[in-house]
Amino acid sequence: MTLDRSLSDADTAQVIKAVRLFYAFWDTGNSEYVSAAVDNDFRDSTLPAGRPQGRAGLLFASQAFRSAVPDLRCRIEDLLLSGDKVTARFTFTGTDKGEFMGHAATGRAVKFFAIDIP
């Protein structure tokens, strides 16, 4: 974790808490986490076709992916906090057990990384 030392301890703790709640949502699919971490005005600037905007879109994406990868896990690998920006590098793992976007299940392990730069 790389933290901006110009931020107060309280501000840093608040941002880290929100980030952990957000990725706990991706790790578990628990909608309470996304509600606690994401503002009502959240908008995804890279929204895929067919996905609703806002919190509903996050829930939709999680449910769709979890239908194909029911044991989905998400782990934060690296976190960079600078001013009002947070960048996260994280890894998803699980097992491909269901159809996803027209592709049949393979039964194979799934592992991929992603980076969020809001």
C-alpha positions as CSV (number, residue, x, y, z in Angstrom):
1,M,0.0,0.0,0.0
2,T,1.4,3.4,-1.0
3,L,-0.2,6.3,0.9
4,D,-0.1,10.0,0.4
5,R,1.4,11.3,3.6
6,S,0.0,14.8,3.1
7,L,-3.5,13.4,4.0
8,S,-4.6,13.3,7.6
9,D,-4.8,10.0,9.3
10,A,-8.6,10.3,9.5
11,D,-8.9,11.0,5.8
12,T,-6.6,8.1,4.9
13,A,-8.5,5.7,7.2
14,Q,-11.8,6.8,5.6
15,V,-10.6,6.2,2.1
16,I,-9.0,2.8,2.9
17,K,-12.2,1.7,4.6
18,A,-14.3,2.6,1.5
19,V,-11.8,0.8,-0.7
20,R,-11.8,-2.3,1.4
21,L,-15.6,-2.3,1.5
22,F,-15.8,-1.9,-2.3
23,Y,-13.4,-4.9,-2.9
24,A,-15.1,-6.9,-0.2
25,F,-18.2,-6.6,-2.4
26,W,-16.3,-8.0,-5.4
27,D,-14.9,-10.7,-3.1
28,T,-18.2,-11.8,-1.7
29,G,-21.0,-10.4,-3.8
30,N,-22.6,-9.0,-0.7
31,S,-24.7,-6.0,-1.7
32,E,-24.4,-4.4,1.7
33,Y,-20.7,-3.7,0.9
34,V,-21.4,-1.9,-2.3
35,S,-24.1,0.2,-0.6
36,A,-21.6,1.2,2.1
37,A,-18.8,2.0,-0.3
38,V,-20.4,3.5,-3.3
39,D,-22.2,6.9,-3.4
40,N,-25.8,7.0,-4.9
41,D,-24.4,9.2,-7.7
42,F,-21.8,6.6,-8.8
43,R,-21.4,6.5,-12.6
44,D,-19.2,4.0,-14.5
45,S,-17.4,5.8,-17.3
46,T,-16.5,2.5,-19.0
47,L,-19.9,0.9,-18.8
48,P,-20.3,-2.2,-21.1
49,A,-23.4,-2.5,-23.3
50,G,-26.4,-3.9,-21.5
51,R,-25.3,-3.1,-17.9
52,P,-27.3,-0.5,-15.9
53,Q,-25.6,2.5,-14.6
54,G,-24.8,3.2,-10.9
55,R,-25.0,0.7,-8.0
56,A,-27.5,-1.4,-9.9
57,G,-24.8,-1.9,-12.6
58,L,-22.3,-3.1,-10.0
59,L,-24.8,-5.6,-8.6
60,F,-25.7,-6.7,-12.1
61,A,-22.1,-7.3,-13.1
62,S,-21.3,-9.2,-9.9
63,Q,-24.4,-11.5,-10.2
64,A,-23.7,-12.2,-13.9
65,F,-20.1,-13.1,-13.2
66,R,-20.9,-15.1,-10.1
67,S,-23.4,-17.2,-12.1
68,A,-20.4,-18.4,-14.2
69,V,-17.8,-18.3,-11.4
70,P,-19.7,-19.1,-8.2
71,D,-16.5,-19.4,-6.1
72,L,-15.2,-16.0,-7.3
73,R,-12.7,-14.3,-5.0
74,C,-11.1,-10.8,-5.3
75,R,-7.9,-9.8,-3.6
76,I,-6.3,-6.4,-3.5
77,E,-2.7,-6.7,-4.7
78,D,-1.7,-3.1,-4.5
79,L,-3.3,0.2,-3.5
80,L,-2.1,3.7,-4.2
81,L,-3.7,6.7,-2.5
82,S,-2.7,10.1,-3.7
83,G,-4.8,13.2,-2.9
84,D,-8.4,12.4,-3.8
85,K,-7.4,9.5,-6.1
86,V,-7.2,5.8,-5.4
87,T,-5.7,3.3,-7.8
88,A,-6.1,-0.4,-7.0
89,R,-4.6,-3.4,-8.6
90,F,-6.5,-6.6,-7.8
91,T,-6.8,-10.2,-8.8
92,F,-9.9,-12.3,-9.4
93,T,-9.8,-16.1,-9.0
94,G,-12.3,-18.9,-9.2
95,T,-13.6,-21.8,-11.3
96,D,-15.5,-21.4,-14.6
97,K,-18.6,-23.4,-13.8
98,G,-21.3,-21.7,-15.8
99,E,-22.2,-20.0,-19.1
100,F,-21.0,-16.4,-19.4
101,M,-21.7,-14.0,-22.3
102,G,-22.4,-16.9,-24.7
103,H,-19.4,-19.0,-23.7
104,A,-20.0,-22.4,-22.2
105,A,-18.4,-23.4,-18.8
106,T,-15.0,-25.0,-19.1
107,G,-14.5,-26.2,-15.5
108,R,-11.1,-24.6,-15.5
109,A,-9.5,-22.3,-13.0
110,V,-9.9,-18.6,-13.7
111,K,-7.4,-16.0,-12.7
112,F,-7.0,-12.4,-14.0
113,F,-6.0,-9.1,-12.7
114,A,-7.5,-5.7,-13.2
115,I,-6.7,-2.1,-12.3
116,D,-9.2,0.5,-11.2
117,I,-8.1,4.1,-11.8
118,P,-11.1,6.3,-11.0
